């Protein structure tokens, strides 16, 4: 298990703060119970942060990725529906939404292989990520990928009530591959994948997904 690069500096600074805080407490506060509780609380919070920034090395388990759409994130499928996509396609698409809790891995993977056609970022609100309005009103980024067969897939990273920073590594014009990190969302949120209407959906509502492993759809 590795630590994601987005968390390295945060974990180092946090460790220094916790060590300093506990050292001062043990030196100046005579109450042993308080010091023990502070130490336990600091250790718990720090381990939660380490867990949040973990970055498992994954390899898609199948050789043939043609026309497969793979989960871009760990989490739970909260939406499978036909919706109007207003930012890029401006028509109806099949949308699969994966909600990431604070306990999930928060790295995001490319769901298909191809060429990145567009990358965008839109400011917005920080409502709870599982609300339907979050897809169009929350802080969000957008990545459009064209597969070798010419099909465009849109992936939207959405901030939530806790997630206040979206990191997107994709750049227009570059080739992208399954197994590559597309970005990172800090402290829990959601990823939406927009597919053609004739795509075969391979997951169900409430199903748990594993990023870069779970097949969520097949393209015609």
matplotlib code that plots the C-alpha trace (Angstrom):
import matplotlib.pyplot as plt

x = [0.0, 1.3, 0.4, -1.0, 1.1, -1.9, -1.6, 2.2, 2.5, -0.7, 0.4, 3.8, 2.4, -0.3, 2.2, 4.3, 1.3, 0.0, 3.5, 3.9, 0.4, 0.8, 4.3, 3.0, 0.1, 2.2, 4.6, 2.1, -1.2, -1.0, -4.1, -3.0, -6.4, -6.7, -3.3, -4.1, -7.4, -5.7, -3.0, -5.7, -7.7, -4.7, -3.7, -7.2, -7.5, -4.0, -4.7, -8.0, -6.0, -3.5, -6.4, -8.0, -4.8, -3.9, -3.2, -3.4, -1.5, -4.1, -4.0, -7.2, -7.5, -8.5, -6.3, -9.2, -10.5, -12.2, -15.6, -15.4, -16.2, -14.5, -15.4, -13.4, -13.7, -14.2, -17.6, -21.3, -23.6, -26.2, -27.7, -28.4, -30.7, -31.2, -30.5, -30.0, -26.3, -26.1, -22.3, -20.9, -23.3, -26.4, -28.6, -29.7, -27.2, -27.1, -25.5, -23.9, -23.0, -20.6, -20.6, -17.3, -17.5, -14.6, -13.5, -13.1, -9.9, -10.2, -8.0, -9.9, -9.0, -9.8, -12.8, -11.9, -8.8, -8.6, -7.7, -8.7, -10.8, -11.8, -11.1, -13.0, -13.7, -16.9, -17.3, -20.4, -21.9, -20.8, -24.1, -24.2, -22.8, -25.6, -28.3, -29.5, -28.8, -25.1, -24.3, -25.2, -24.9, -21.8, -18.1, -17.1, -14.7, -15.3, -13.2, -14.3, -12.5, -12.9, -12.4, -10.5, -13.9, -14.9, -17.3, -17.1, -17.4, -17.8, -16.5, -17.5, -15.8, -18.1, -17.3, -19.5, -20.2, -16.8, -14.8, -13.5, -10.8, -10.9, -7.6, -7.7, -4.5, -6.1, -4.9, -6.6, -4.9, -3.1, -3.6, -5.2, -5.3, -7.1, -4.8, -3.9, -5.0, -7.3, -7.4, -8.2, -11.1, -10.2, -12.5, -15.3, -17.6, -18.9, -18.0, -20.6, -20.0, -22.1, -22.6, -24.4, -28.1, -27.4, -24.6, -25.1, -25.1, -23.3, -23.9, -27.0, -28.0, -26.3, -23.6, -20.1, -17.5, -13.7, -11.9, -10.0, -11.5, -15.3, -16.8, -19.8, -20.8, -20.1, -20.3, -22.0]
y = [0.0, 3.4, 6.9, 9.1, 12.1, 14.4, 13.4, 13.5, 17.1, 17.0, 13.9, 15.3, 18.6, 16.9, 14.6, 17.5, 19.3, 16.3, 15.6, 19.2, 19.4, 16.2, 17.1, 20.5, 18.8, 16.2, 19.0, 21.7, 19.8, 17.8, 15.7, 12.3, 11.2, 14.3, 13.6, 10.0, 11.0, 13.6, 11.1, 8.5, 11.1, 12.3, 8.8, 7.9, 11.1, 10.6, 6.9, 8.0, 10.5, 7.8, 5.5, 8.3, 9.0, 5.4, 4.6, 0.9, -0.2, -1.8, -3.5, -4.2, -8.0, -8.5, -8.1, -7.1, -3.6, -2.9, -1.4, -1.9, 0.9, 0.4, 2.0, 5.2, 5.1, 3.0, 3.5, 2.6, 3.0, 5.6, 6.5, 4.7, 6.7, 8.5, 12.2, 15.3, 16.2, 20.1, 20.8, 18.9, 16.5, 18.6, 15.6, 12.5, 10.0, 7.1, 8.2, 6.0, 7.8, 6.4, 7.9, 7.8, 7.8, 9.2, 5.6, 4.8, 5.2, 8.6, 8.3, 8.3, 6.2, 6.6, 4.4, 3.9, 4.0, 6.6, 10.3, 13.1, 15.6, 18.1, 19.1, 21.7, 23.0, 24.7, 26.5, 25.8, 24.8, 22.2, 20.3, 16.7, 14.7, 12.1, 14.8, 14.8, 18.5, 18.0, 16.9, 20.3, 22.7, 21.6, 22.4, 19.9, 19.0, 17.4, 15.1, 13.9, 10.9, 9.5, 5.8, 4.2, 3.3, 7.0, 7.0, 9.9, 9.2, 12.0, 11.7, 14.3, 14.6, 16.3, 17.9, 17.4, 18.9, 17.7, 17.5, 20.9, 20.2, 18.3, 17.4, 16.5, 15.2, 14.8, 17.2, 17.7, 15.8, 13.2, 9.5, 7.9, 4.3, 2.1, 1.7, 5.4, 7.9, 10.6, 12.6, 12.8, 14.2, 15.1, 13.9, 12.1, 12.9, 11.4, 10.6, 10.5, 8.7, 9.6, 6.9, 6.5, 5.4, 2.0, 1.1, -2.1, -1.4, -4.0, -2.8, -2.3, 0.3, 0.0, -2.2, -1.5, -0.8, -1.1, 1.5, 0.1, -3.3, -3.3, -3.3, -0.9, -0.9, -2.2, 0.0, -1.2]
z = [0.0, -1.0, 0.0, -2.8, -3.7, -2.9, 0.7, 1.3, 2.4, 4.4, 6.4, 7.1, 8.4, 10.4, 12.0, 13.1, 14.5, 16.4, 17.9, 19.0, 20.4, 22.4, 23.6, 24.9, 26.6, 28.4, 29.5, 30.7, 31.5, 34.7, 34.0, 32.8, 31.6, 29.4, 27.9, 27.2, 25.5, 23.5, 22.4, 21.5, 19.6, 17.7, 16.7, 15.6, 13.4, 11.9, 11.0, 9.4, 7.3, 6.3, 5.3, 3.2, 1.2, 0.6, -3.0, -3.9, -7.0, -9.3, -12.7, -14.7, -14.5, -18.2, -21.3, -23.7, -22.7, -26.1, -25.5, -21.8, -19.3, -15.9, -12.6, -12.2, -8.4, -5.3, -3.8, -4.3, -7.3, -6.3, -9.7, -13.0, -15.2, -18.4, -18.1, -20.2, -20.2, -20.5, -20.6, -23.5, -25.3, -24.8, -25.3, -23.4, -22.0, -19.6, -16.4, -13.7, -10.5, -7.9, -4.4, -2.4, 1.3, 3.4, 4.0, 0.3, -1.8, -3.4, -6.4, -9.7, -12.7, -16.4, -17.2, -20.9, -23.1, -25.8, -26.3, -23.9, -26.0, -23.4, -19.8, -17.9, -14.4, -13.1, -9.8, -7.8, -4.4, -2.0, -1.3, -0.3, -3.2, -3.3, -4.0, -7.7, -8.0, -7.1, -10.7, -12.1, -9.2, -7.2, -7.8, -10.5, -13.3, -16.6, -18.7, -22.2, -23.6, -27.2, -27.5, -30.4, -31.9, -31.9, -28.9, -26.5, -22.8, -20.2, -16.7, -14.1, -10.7, -8.2, -4.9, -1.9, 1.5, 2.8, -0.5, -1.2, -3.7, -7.0, -8.7, -12.4, -14.1, -17.6, -20.3, -23.7, -26.6, -24.4, -24.7, -21.6, -20.5, -17.9, -14.9, -15.0, -12.4, -13.9, -10.7, -7.0, -4.9, -1.3, 1.5, -0.1, -3.1, -6.3, -9.9, -12.7, -16.0, -19.1, -21.7, -25.0, -24.6, -26.1, -23.7, -21.8, -18.1, -16.0, -12.5, -10.2, -7.7, -4.4, -5.8, -4.5, -7.1, -7.1, -9.2, -12.1, -11.6, -11.7, -15.2, -15.1, -18.8, -22.3, -25.4, -28.5]

ax = plt.figure().add_subplot(projection="3d")
ax.plot(x, y, z, "-o")
ax.set_aspect("equal")
plt.show()
